[in-house]
Amino acid sequence: MMVPDRPRISLLGTSALLFEAPGAFDLPHQRRIWALAATASKWTDIREAVPGITNLMLTFETPPRQLDALIAALNDAWDTAEGLAIGGREIRLPVTYGGEIGSQLQSVADHCSLSIDDVVAIHAAPLYTVFALGSHPGYCYLGGMDPRITMPRRQTPLQRSAGGSVSIGGSQTGVSASPGPSGWHAIGHTSWTFFDPSWPTPAALVPGDTIRFVIERVIR
Amino acid sequence: MIEILSVTGPASIQDLGRFDQYRFGVGTSGAMDDVALRAGNILLGNDENAAAVEIPIMPFRLRFDRNIAFALTGAAVEAEIAGRAIPPWWRSYARAGDILNIKAMSHGARSYLAVGGGIDVPMVLGSRSTQFRGEFGGLHGRPLQVGDILPCATSTAAIGEFGIEPAGITLARPNAAADESIVRVIVAGEYDAFEATAQELFWSSSWTITPQSNRYGYRLQGPAVKPKAPVEKRSHGIVPGVIQIPPNGQPIIQMRDAQTSGGYPKIATVIGADLWRVGQARLGGKLRFEQTAYTDALAAEDDMSAYLDRLRTNMRLVEEAGTCR
């Protein structure tokens, strides 16, 4: 696939805009996204600057009348953005791979022409970085997955997937914080509280934190 | 207070929504028809963000435990207060012990019951809207059940009966057939990933709203619209109104309880001024999409604001006239 060398900026209707950085899905690019988010969140008319995976969504307080000025400002800010290195905490998450909740473990192994043990070992090896929060309350997108266990998202999303599911979607992995619909493939599960609206900051993890999956058990 | 006597579908407490918590993965929630919610609150002299009950399926019955003004807006419903028929888009008044019976819905998909002062559930992360996925907000973060008691704030709201013109009439779109909604959209990031023939299918089709449609999203059925090559996006933020095309080629319109991010290709986004029309589109009904430029979308928002401004002005005049008498 061709990688454009300029950012792509597109509208999400009248309530938001999406900035997609050129280049790889890696930590240096993500650190520039965090820097861009910190800058853009201070602009007038911007309600929130929401990092995704090497991209940034800006939601509008009111839809800007002058889109060109906003787009130019974003491009300028990206060009000058120095990577923001966030020194986060390291969280160890015990995971049961396979079983009823992780029922797609075999499918991922088949798709990637690997054994179940290989998939588990490859998935649990890296120190993952929380790149962004999104999807549902407290959910973390993680960077650092080994591309050998990439599997495209589902043809049709599931209406309900269990809370605590450890899943793979494309070249990304993550742990659902509560039950809900999902287009990803669950390979295991964990019990951990990611979100509580009564906490001063409702999400347990923030971008820059790191996660290590600890293999608690593998159910074949 | 209000006691729920009978509830058929997933009714919930909603205000305009929770708009600044995306960075924690928390979506907006909020009324599927924000115009109807605002109109109901304007009728009662409430803050326009006051919480109301969103009711998607009838019958729905409740009892008021004190004298209170209320309004029904949104879908066209057949309703009675203490046995007396009341039209939709109408402010009325209940006495302690009166039963409100919303018997049927003839047009539209959601009715809003607003009360003088608003439904007084706690504000959680800046909103009273129910967050189903996170199980917070609204009443215990869940749909309403028989026996639930809803606290109501005190109010100095006017109590005379009064009706207003429904948004669906004032803001009617030309050329919409019966049980078909036409919504304006702005093309989104992956529009060009589709061949001209696929784009044409998207615009020309009359999409059927499947029974899998709800507050999370509207799943549509029609001819498969597929990109030139499979598209796997890196996960990015999305907002209510975004129309994704999963690999099966059947569009999904993300709605108020949608995930805050996604990776399926986006072909277009419903403009803010038309999102309520989707919220009032019925299961089994049809939807068509009309391409709109950003500047025209802003003009459409101005039309919607003008409608609400007229309501505010009219209500002020009515209250002033009432005071003079």
HADDOCK unambig.tbl for C-alpha pairs under 7 A between the chains (distance, minus, plus):
assign (segid A and resid 10 and name CA) (segid B and resid 188 and name CA) 6.30 0.50 0.50
assign (segid A and resid 10 and name CA) (segid B and resid 189 and name CA) 5.16 0.50 0.50
assign (segid A and resid 11 and name CA) (segid B and resid 188 and name CA) 5.89 0.50 0.50
assign (segid A and resid 11 and name CA) (segid B and resid 189 and name CA) 6.97 0.50 0.50
assign (segid A and resid 12 and name CA) (segid B and resid 188 and name CA) 6.22 0.50 0.50
assign (segid A and resid 12 and name CA) (segid B and resid 242 and name CA) 6.66 0.50 0.50
assign (segid A and resid 12 and name CA) (segid B and resid 269 and name CA) 5.88 0.50 0.50
assign (segid A and resid 13 and name CA) (segid B and resid 185 and name CA) 6.99 0.50 0.50
assign (segid A and resid 13 and name CA) (segid B and resid 186 and name CA) 5.49 0.50 0.50
assign (segid A and resid 13 and name CA) (segid B and resid 269 and name CA) 4.83 0.50 0.50
assign (segid A and resid 13 and name CA) (segid B and resid 270 and name CA) 6.12 0.50 0.50
assign (segid A and resid 13 and name CA) (segid B and resid 271 and name CA) 5.17 0.50 0.50
assign (segid A and resid 14 and name CA) (segid B and resid 271 and name CA) 5.71 0.50 0.50
assign (segid A and resid 14 and name CA) (segid B and resid 272 and name CA) 5.96 0.50 0.50
assign (segid A and resid 15 and name CA) (segid B and resid 272 and name CA) 6.87 0.50 0.50
assign (segid A and resid 47 and name CA) (segid B and resid 20 and name CA) 6.63 0.50 0.50
assign (segid A and resid 48 and name CA) (segid B and resid 20 and name CA) 6.27 0.50 0.50
assign (segid A and resid 50 and name CA) (segid B and resid 22 and name CA) 6.55 0.50 0.50
assign (segid A and resid 50 and name CA) (segid B and resid 23 and name CA) 5.34 0.50 0.50
assign (segid A and resid 50 and name CA) (segid B and resid 237 and name CA) 6.85 0.50 0.50
assign (segid A and resid 52 and name CA) (segid B and resid 235 and name CA) 5.90 0.50 0.50
assign (segid A and resid 52 and name CA) (segid B and resid 236 and name CA) 4.46 0.50 0.50
assign (segid A and resid 52 and name CA) (segid B and resid 237 and name CA) 6.14 0.50 0.50
assign (segid A and resid 53 and name CA) (segid B and resid 234 and name CA) 5.72 0.50 0.50
assign (segid A and resid 53 and name CA) (segid B and resid 235 and name CA) 5.53 0.50 0.50
assign (segid A and resid 53 and name CA) (segid B and resid 236 and name CA) 6.19 0.50 0.50
assign (segid A and resid 55 and name CA) (segid B and resid 236 and name CA) 6.33 0.50 0.50
assign (segid A and resid 57 and name CA) (segid B and resid 237 and name CA) 5.48 0.50 0.50
assign (segid A and resid 133 and name CA) (segid B and resid 23 and name CA) 5.97 0.50 0.50
assign (segid A and resid 133 and name CA) (segid B and resid 24 and name CA) 5.65 0.50 0.50
assign (segid A and resid 133 and name CA) (segid B and resid 25 and name CA) 5.44 0.50 0.50
assign (segid A and resid 134 and name CA) (segid B and resid 22 and name CA) 6.87 0.50 0.50
assign (segid A and resid 134 and name CA) (segid B and resid 23 and name CA) 6.62 0.50 0.50
assign (segid A and resid 134 and name CA) (segid B and resid 24 and name CA) 6.41 0.50 0.50
assign (segid A and resid 134 and name CA) (segid B and resid 25 and name CA) 3.81 0.50 0.50
assign (segid A and resid 134 and name CA) (segid B and resid 260 and name CA) 5.58 0.50 0.50
assign (segid A and resid 134 and name CA) (segid B and resid 261 and name CA) 5.61 0.50 0.50
assign (segid A and resid 135 and name CA) (segid B and resid 25 and name CA) 5.48 0.50 0.50
assign (segid A and resid 135 and name CA) (segid B and resid 259 and name CA) 4.46 0.50 0.50
assign (segid A and resid 135 and name CA) (segid B and resid 260 and name CA) 4.54 0.50 0.50
assign (segid A and resid 135 and name CA) (segid B and resid 261 and name CA) 4.65 0.50 0.50
assign (segid A and resid 135 and name CA) (segid B and resid 262 and name CA) 6.87 0.50 0.50
assign (segid A and resid 136 and name CA) (segid B and resid 25 and name CA) 4.65 0.50 0.50
assign (segid A and resid 136 and name CA) (segid B and resid 26 and name CA) 5.69 0.50 0.50
assign (segid A and resid 136 and name CA) (segid B and resid 259 and name CA) 5.48 0.50 0.50
assign (segid A and resid 136 and name CA) (segid B and resid 260 and name CA) 6.31 0.50 0.50
assign (segid A and resid 137 and name CA) (segid B and resid 24 and name CA) 5.93 0.50 0.50
assign (segid A and resid 137 and name CA) (segid B and resid 25 and name CA) 4.32 0.50 0.50
assign (segid A and resid 137 and name CA) (segid B and resid 26 and name CA) 4.66 0.50 0.50
assign (segid A and resid 137 and name CA) (segid B and resid 134 and name CA) 5.94 0.50 0.50
assign (segid A and resid 138 and name CA) (segid B and resid 24 and name CA) 5.68 0.50 0.50
assign (segid A and resid 138 and name CA) (segid B and resid 25 and name CA) 5.62 0.50 0.50
assign (segid A and resid 139 and name CA) (segid B and resid 25 and name CA) 6.19 0.50 0.50
assign (segid A and resid 155 and name CA) (segid B and resid 246 and name CA) 6.43 0.50 0.50
assign (segid A and resid 155 and name CA) (segid B and resid 247 and name CA) 4.98 0.50 0.50
assign (segid A and resid 155 and name CA) (segid B and resid 248 and name CA) 5.88 0.50 0.50
assign (segid A and resid 156 and name CA) (segid B and resid 246 and name CA) 6.47 0.50 0.50
assign (segid A and resid 156 and name CA) (segid B and resid 247 and name CA) 6.95 0.50 0.50
assign (segid A and resid 156 and name CA) (segid B and resid 248 and name CA) 6.49 0.50 0.50
assign (segid A and resid 170 and name CA) (segid B and resid 232 and name CA) 6.91 0.50 0.50
assign (segid A and resid 178 and name CA) (segid B and resid 133 and name CA) 6.77 0.50 0.50
assign (segid A and resid 178 and name CA) (segid B and resid 134 and name CA) 6.98 0.50 0.50
assign (segid A and resid 180 and name CA) (segid B and resid 133 and name CA) 6.66 0.50 0.50
assign (segid A and resid 197 and name CA) (segid B and resid 125 and name CA) 6.99 0.50 0.50
assign (segid A and resid 203 and name CA) (segid B and resid 24 and name CA) 5.88 0.50 0.50
